[in-house]
Amino acid sequence: MICFIRAWTGILGSLIFLGAAFAQSAGAPDNVQLKPIQVAPHTYFVQGRPEMGSSANQNFISNAGFVITPEGVVVMDALGSPILAQKLLAEIKKITNQKVVAVIVSHYHADHVYGLQEFKKIGASIYAQGEGRNYLSSETAKQRLIASRIDFAPWVNANTRLISADVWIDEKKRLNIGGVEFLITRVGPAHAPEDLIVYVPSEKVLFAGDLVFRGRIPFVGNADSKGWLLALDEIEMLNPNVVIPGHGAYSVKPVEDIGFTRAYLKYLRESMSAAAINMDPFEEAYQQVDWSEYEGMPLFRSANRMNAYNVYLSIQAE
């Protein structure tokens, strides 16, 4: 009788758990799929959607990539929610039996790091640029996570947490895993204070993080646009065959495709410079600019005005 009660209690507990999980996800169907794209013999990436993050897309708005070596898989960025990281791990398992041993963070923006805890669970080492320490301890990071638990629920929730790196990189690092070299370089401040780029010479592939955007308006935020332009020059000097951006399709014509991000940043600076220096009202300056080249692109309405305003402010501070 006792055994029967224990068994029934266990079944009932499972039913309650499943019921709660179903209730939590009600209204937020899981219809987001990740499809790895092979871009080099041992390199793949998944492409996020050109949208604002939401519960519907599980914050799948950025890219992630991975390289398979004889001694494990190295992942670049962890995506924007734990569920996405779980899906990425499942897709990696379909391609290789190798375990994920390292994750390199391009920068600590929410859409690139909220999946880190899933990689931490399986014992992967996390590498990030040293300035990321400041972000993790900031009120900005804390408030962003609080807001994300609402905006991206149930996929980002009370169990989602920010994860620190195991290895902080302050200059350059050569990471060798299974005979495959990963050249990790600190750049910037540029898109973020803690940008990293990762070049894999044997694959001729460069992971650019959010220094490169394709097919949508870049997110400038409080970026250092001058430093960002210098970082793009540094990417080109490595002469990769393939560039995987933080957002958008991969590039097999790096000079041409990097040119889009460069041209946009230069246009912002040129358009806002005189008004910023002369302390003219931002709204008047913004309305006088011809945005026709960009206004038909995804996220123009969401991002462009904010981008221009932040560049306007940053020029005043230079």
C-alpha positions in Angstrom: 0.0 0.0 0.0 2.8 2.4 0.9 4.6 1.6 -2.4 1.3 2.3 -4.2 0.9 5.7 -2.5 4.5 6.7 -3.2 4.1 5.7 -6.9 0.9 7.6 -7.2 2.4 10.6 -5.4 5.3 10.6 -7.9 2.9 10.4 -10.9 0.8 13.2 -9.4 3.9 15.4 -8.9 4.9 14.8 -12.5 1.4 15.7 -13.7 1.4 18.9 -11.7 4.9 19.8 -13.1 3.8 19.2 -16.6 0.6 21.1 -16.1 2.5 24.1 -14.7 4.9 23.9 -17.6 2.0 23.8 -20.1 0.3 26.7 -18.3 3.5 28.7 -18.4 3.9 28.3 -22.1 0.2 28.8 -23.0 -0.1 31.6 -25.4 3.6 31.3 -26.3 3.8 28.4 -28.7 7.3 27.0 -29.4 7.6 27.4 -33.2 11.2 28.7 -33.4 13.6 26.4 -35.2 17.3 26.7 -35.6 18.9 25.5 -38.8 22.7 25.3 -38.8 24.3 26.5 -42.1 27.7 25.1 -43.0 30.1 27.9 -44.2 33.4 26.0 -44.1 34.6 22.4 -43.7 34.1 22.4 -39.9 32.2 25.7 -39.3 28.5 26.3 -39.0 26.2 29.1 -37.9 22.5 29.8 -37.1 20.9 33.0 -38.3 18.7 35.0 -36.1 15.6 36.8 -37.3 15.7 40.5 -38.5 13.2 41.4 -35.8 12.9 43.0 -32.4 13.2 40.4 -29.6 9.8 39.1 -28.4 8.2 36.2 -26.6 7.0 34.9 -30.0 10.6 34.6 -31.4 12.2 33.6 -28.0 14.7 36.5 -28.5 16.1 34.7 -31.5 17.4 37.9 -33.2 21.1 37.3 -33.3 23.5 34.7 -34.8 25.6 32.1 -33.2 28.2 29.8 -34.7 30.3 26.8 -33.9 33.5 25.1 -35.1 34.1 21.3 -34.7 37.6 20.3 -33.7 39.0 16.8 -33.0 38.8 17.6 -29.2 35.5 19.3 -28.9 33.2 22.0 -30.3 33.8 25.7 -29.8 30.7 27.9 -29.9 30.6 31.6 -30.7 27.9 33.4 -28.7 25.1 31.8 -26.8 21.9 33.3 -28.2 19.1 35.3 -26.5 17.4 32.8 -24.2 18.1 29.5 -22.5 15.6 27.6 -24.7 17.6 28.8 -27.8 20.8 27.5 -26.3 19.2 24.2 -25.6 18.1 24.0 -29.3 21.5 25.0 -30.5 23.1 22.2 -28.4 20.5 19.7 -29.8 21.4 20.8 -33.4 25.2 20.4 -32.7 24.5 16.9 -31.4 22.9 16.0 -34.7 26.1 16.9 -36.6 28.8 15.7 -34.2 29.4 13.5 -31.2 32.0 16.0 -29.9 31.1 17.8 -26.7 30.9 21.6 -26.5 34.1 22.6 -24.6 34.2 26.3 -25.0 32.0 29.3 -25.7 33.4 32.7 -26.8 31.3 35.7 -26.1 31.5 38.5 -28.7 30.0 41.0 -26.3 27.6 41.1 -23.3 24.4 42.2 -25.0 21.3 40.3 -24.0 20.6 38.7 -27.3 24.0 37.0 -27.3 24.4 35.9 -23.7 21.1 34.8 -22.1 21.8 31.3 -23.2 25.1 31.0 -21.5 23.8 29.1 -18.5 23.0 26.1 -20.6 26.6 25.8 -21.8 27.8 26.3 -18.2 25.6 23.4 -17.1 27.5 21.0 -19.4 30.9 22.2 -18.3 32.0 24.4 -21.3 34.6 27.1 -20.5 33.4 30.6 -21.3 35.7 33.3 -22.7 34.9 37.0 -22.9 36.5 40.4 -23.1 37.6 41.8 -19.7 35.3 44.9 -19.9 32.4 42.4 -19.6 33.0 42.4 -15.8 31.8 46.0 -15.7 28.6 45.1 -17.5 27.8 42.1 -15.3 28.1 44.3 -12.2 26.1 47.2 -13.6 22.6 48.3 -12.8 21.9 48.3 -16.6 22.5 44.5 -16.8 20.3 44.0 -13.7 17.4 46.1 -15.0 17.6 44.6 -18.5 17.3 41.1 -17.2 14.3 42.1 -15.1 12.6 43.6 -18.1 13.5 40.6 -20.3 11.8 38.3 -17.9 8.6 40.1 -18.8 9.2 40.8 -22.4 10.5 37.3 -23.4 8.4 35.2 -20.9 8.3 32.3 -20.5 11.5 31.7 -22.3 13.5 34.2 -20.2 12.2 33.9 -16.6 13.2 33.9 -13.0 15.6 31.0 -13.6 17.5 32.9 -16.2 20.7 34.5 -14.9 23.8 36.3 -16.1 26.9 34.2 -16.4 30.5 35.4 -15.9 33.3 34.2 -18.0 35.8 31.6 -16.8 38.6 33.4 -18.8 38.6 37.1 -19.2 40.6 38.4 -22.2 42.2 41.8 -21.9 44.3 41.9 -25.1 44.7 39.0 -27.5 44.6 35.2 -27.0 45.5 32.2 -29.1 43.2 29.4 -28.1 44.2 25.9 -29.4 41.7 23.2 -29.2 42.3 19.9 -31.0 45.0 21.5 -33.2 42.6 24.2 -34.4 43.7 27.8 -33.6 41.2 30.5 -32.6 42.7 34.0 -32.7 40.7 36.0 -30.2 41.3 39.8 -30.5 40.0 42.6 -28.3 38.7 45.5 -30.4 37.1 48.8 -29.5 35.4 50.1 -27.6 33.3 49.9 -30.7 29.7 48.4 -30.9 30.2 47.6 -27.2 32.9 48.3 -24.6 33.7 44.6 -24.6 33.8 43.5 -28.2 35.8 40.5 -29.4 36.4 39.1 -32.8 37.5 35.5 -33.5 39.4 34.4 -36.5 39.9 30.7 -37.3 42.8 30.6 -39.8 42.4 26.9 -40.8 38.8 27.7 -41.8 39.5 31.3 -43.1 36.3 32.2 -41.1 36.0 35.3 -39.0 33.2 35.7 -36.3 32.6 39.5 -36.2 29.9 39.7 -33.6 27.9 42.9 -33.8 30.6 44.8 -35.5 29.0 43.6 -38.8 25.3 43.7 -39.6 23.7 42.4 -42.8 20.1 42.8 -44.1 18.9 45.1 -41.4 19.6 48.4 -39.7 22.5 48.1 -37.2 21.9 48.6 -33.5 24.2 51.5 -32.5 23.0 52.1 -28.9 25.7 53.8 -26.9 28.4 52.5 -29.2 31.7 54.3 -30.0 31.1 54.8 -33.7 34.7 56.1 -34.3 36.1 53.0 -32.6 33.7 50.8 -34.5 34.9 52.1 -37.9 38.5 51.3 -36.8 37.4 47.8 -35.8 36.0 47.2 -39.3 39.4 48.1 -40.7 41.0 45.5 -38.4 38.6 42.8 -39.6 39.4 43.5 -43.3 43.2 43.3 -42.6 42.7 39.6 -41.5 41.4 38.9 -45.1 38.9 36.2 -44.2 37.1 34.2 -46.9 33.9 34.2 -44.8 32.6 36.6 -42.2 29.8 35.6 -39.8 28.1 38.8 -38.6 26.2 39.2 -35.3 23.0 39.7 -37.3 22.1 38.7 -40.9 23.4 36.2 -43.5 27.1 35.2 -43.6 29.3 36.9 -46.1 31.6 35.4 -48.8 32.4 39.0 -50.0 33.6 40.5 -46.7 34.9 43.8 -48.1 31.7 44.5 -49.9 29.4 43.4 -47.1 31.4 45.1 -44.3 31.0 48.2 -46.5 27.3 48.4 -45.6 27.9 48.7 -41.8 30.8 51.1 -42.5 28.7 53.3 -44.8 25.8 53.5 -42.4 28.0 54.5 -39.5 29.8 57.1 -41.6 26.4 58.5 -42.8 25.2 58.8 -39.2 28.3 60.7 -38.2 28.3 62.9 -41.3 24.6 63.7 -40.8 24.7 64.5 -37.1 28.2 66.1 -36.9 27.4 69.7 -37.6 24.3 69.8 -35.4 26.1 68.1 -32.6 29.1 70.5 -32.7 26.9 73.5 -33.1 24.5 72.3 -30.4 21.6 72.5 -32.8 18.4 70.7 -31.7 18.5 67.0 -32.6 14.9 66.8 -33.9 15.5 69.6 -36.4 18.8 67.9 -37.6 17.2 64.5 -37.9 14.3 65.7 -39.9 16.6 67.4 -42.4 18.5 64.2 -43.2 17.6 62.1 -46.3 17.1 58.6 -44.9 15.7 57.1 -48.1 18.6 54.7 -48.6 17.8 53.0 -45.4 14.2 53.6 -44.5 12.9 50.4 -46.3 15.2 48.1 -44.3 14.1 45.9 -41.4 14.1 47.7 -38.0 14.6 51.2 -39.6 11.6 52.5 -37.6 12.7 50.8 -34.4 16.4 51.7 -34.5 17.3 54.5 -36.8 16.2 57.5 -34.8 17.8 56.2 -31.7 21.0 55.4 -33.5 21.2 58.9 -34.9 20.5 60.4 -31.4 23.2 58.4 -29.8 25.7 59.3 -32.4 24.7 63.0 -32.0 25.4 62.7 -28.3 28.6 60.8 -28.7 30.0 63.4 -31.2 29.4 66.0 -28.6 31.4 64.0 -26.0 34.4 63.4 -28.3 
